Amino acid sequence: MYRKNLAILAIISLCLIATISIGILPLSNSQRTITDIKQANVRAYISISIPSSSTTWRAGTTNTIKWTSSGCSSYVTIMLYKDGRYDSLIASSTSNDGEYSWSIPTNTPPDDRYGIKISDYYSSSIYDYSSYFSITAPIPGFTWIYVILGAVMGIAVIGVLLRQRQNFPRVF
C-alpha cells in the first residue's frame, strides 16, 4: 500500500512539474524572473505625433503621418475623422513602421477639425486619436495657369518672328 501511494505521489509531482514548466499553471511572482515581470507589465500603445494641433495640410498634397507604438502587431489601420465622426479610410492595413505617406484627395473639404485615428490591425482596443488639425483647399487651377501662360508666350514669340520677317526684304 505504501508503494502504491508513493507511486501516485510521484506521478502527481511529475504532472505538476510538467504543468508549471509549460506554463499552464502560473508561478507566483516570487518564482518569476525579472524579464517575465517586465513583459507582463508592458502595456501595448499607439501614440500619434504628426499631425498635431498646429498642423495645416493642403488638399491635393502628400504628407507624412507619424506615430510610435509598442506591444502591437505589425500592421495598423488609419482612418480620417472630421469633427469627431468617422469620415474615410486612409489605409485599411499598412505596416506598423511609424510612418505613412498620405495623399490627401483634392476633393477633401477645407476644415480645421480633422483628426486621425490609428488602431492596431488585430486589436481594435489599441488605438490613438491625433489632435484636431486643418486641411485647406487645394490651389485652384494651378496647372491651367502654366498652360495659359505657355500659350500666351508661344503666340508672342510667333508674333515677334513674323514681324521680323516682314522687316527684311526677300532675297528670292
VENNOR-V655718 format. One record per residue. RES is the residue in one small letter. PHI is phi in whole degrees, 0 to 359 (999 if undefined). PSI is psi in degrees with one decimal (999 if undefined). D_FIRST is the distance of its C-alpha to the first C-alpha in Angstrom with 1 decimal. Layout:
BEGIN
res->[RES:RES]
phi->[PHI:PHI]
psi->[PSI:PSI]
d_first->[D_FIRST:D_FIRST]
END
This chain:
BEGIN
res->[m:y:r:k:n:l:a:i:l:a:i:i:s:l:c:l:i:a:t:i:s:i:g:i:l:p:l:s:n:s:q:r:t:i:t:d:i:k:q:a:n:v:r:a:y:i:s:i:s:i:p:s:s:s:t:t:w:r:a:g:t:t:n:t:i:k:w:t:s:s:g:c:s:s:y:v:t:i:m:l:y:k:d:g:r:y:d:s:l:i:a:s:s:t:s:n:d:g:e:y:s:w:s:i:p:t:n:t:p:p:d:d:r:y:g:i:k:i:s:d:y:y:s:s:s:i:y:d:y:s:s:y:f:s:i:t:a:p:i:p:g:f:t:w:i:y:v:i:l:g:a:v:m:g:i:a:v:i:g:v:l:l:r:q:r:q:n:f:p:r:v:f]
phi->[999:299:295:296:295:294:294:294:297:295:295:297:297:296:297:295:297:296:296:294:292:265:89:288:256:290:278:287:302:289:262:277:275:298:298:300:292:298:295:290:270:285:256:292:207:230:225:276:255:223:279:242:295:265:278:229:243:260:302:89:249:250:226:257:273:233:205:238:207:209:72:256:285:279:227:228:247:239:232:259:242:233:56:84:245:304:247:198:270:272:211:286:204:228:301:276:254:94:214:216:271:251:270:286:302:294:270:288:294:296:192:252:234:269:215:247:241:244:229:299:299:261:223:292:276:252:201:211:252:282:291:296:221:252:238:259:292:291:291:288:58:306:285:292:301:291:295:295:299:296:294:298:296:297:296:298:296:297:299:296:296:294:295:297:293:288:282:261:289:283:276:257]
psi->[-40.0:-42.7:-39.4:-44.5:-38.0:-40.1:-42.1:-41.8:-40.0:-42.4:-44.1:-41.4:-44.4:-41.1:-41.2:-44.4:-43.5:-41.0:-43.7:-42.4:-28.9:1.9:11.2:-41.7:115.2:150.8:157.6:162.6:-30.2:-20.6:-6.3:155.3:166.4:-39.4:-43.1:-43.0:-41.7:-44.8:-35.7:-27.9:-6.9:125.0:130.3:141.1:160.3:136.3:117.0:128.2:-32.7:124.4:155.2:-176.5:-21.1:5.2:134.2:119.9:150.1:134.5:142.5:0.1:167.4:129.8:158.6:121.9:132.7:144.7:166.1:155.5:160.7:140.2:17.5:173.0:-178.5:-3.8:149.2:162.4:136.7:127.7:151.2:133.1:146.6:119.6:38.5:-0.3:145.3:132.5:-53.3:162.5:125.1:-48.4:121.1:-33.9:109.7:158.2:136.6:64.4:4.0:-3.4:145.1:128.0:111.7:120.7:109.1:123.2:142.8:-21.3:12.4:120.4:140.7:138.0:155.2:17.3:44.9:151.8:156.4:138.1:126.7:127.6:152.1:135.3:-36.6:-11.8:101.1:-8.8:-6.8:108.6:170.2:148.3:140.9:168.7:162.5:142.5:172.8:143.6:124.8:168.5:152.1:161.3:119.1:136.0:26.7:-48.2:-31.1:-29.5:-44.8:-35.7:-46.3:-46.2:-39.6:-41.6:-43.8:-44.5:-40.7:-43.6:-40.9:-43.3:-43.3:-41.3:-42.9:-43.8:-41.2:-39.8:-41.9:-36.6:-34.0:-26.7:-16.6:135.5:152.2:135.2:-36.6:999]
d_first->[0.0:3.8:5.5:5.1:6.3:8.6:9.9:10.7:12.3:14.2:15.5:16.7:18.3:20.1:21.3:22.6:24.4:25.9:27.0:28.8:30.4:32.0:33.2:31.5:30.2:33.0:32.9:34.3:37.9:36.8:34.9:37.7:40.4:44.1:44.9:42.3:43.8:47.4:46.8:45.1:48.2:50.8:52.6:54.4:58.2:61.6:64.8:68.2:70.9:73.8:75.5:76.0:78.2:81.2:80.8:83.6:83.4:86.1:85.5:86.0:84.7:81.4:79.3:75.9:73.1:70.8:67.3:64.3:60.7:57.1:53.8:55.6:55.6:58.2:60.6:62.4:64.7:68.1:70.1:73.5:73.9:77.2:77.5:73.7:73.5:72.3:75.3:74.3:71.7:72.5:69.6:66.7:64.6:65.7:64.1:62.7:64.7:66.5:69.9:71.5:75.1:76.4:79.8:80.9:82.7:86.4:86.3:83.9:85.8:86.6:84.6:83.2:80.0:78.0:74.3:71.7:68.1:65.6:62.1:59.1:59.2:55.6:55.1:58.0:56.6:57.7:61.5:64.6:68.1:71.1:73.9:76.8:79.3:82.6:83.7:87.5:89.7:90.3:93.7:96.0:97.9:96.9:97.4:100.5:102.3:102.1:103.3:106.3:107.1:106.9:109.2:111.8:111.8:112.2:115.2:116.7:116.5:118.1:120.9:121.6:121.8:124.1:126.4:126.6:127.6:130.4:131.9:132.3:135.1:134.3:135.1:135.2]
END
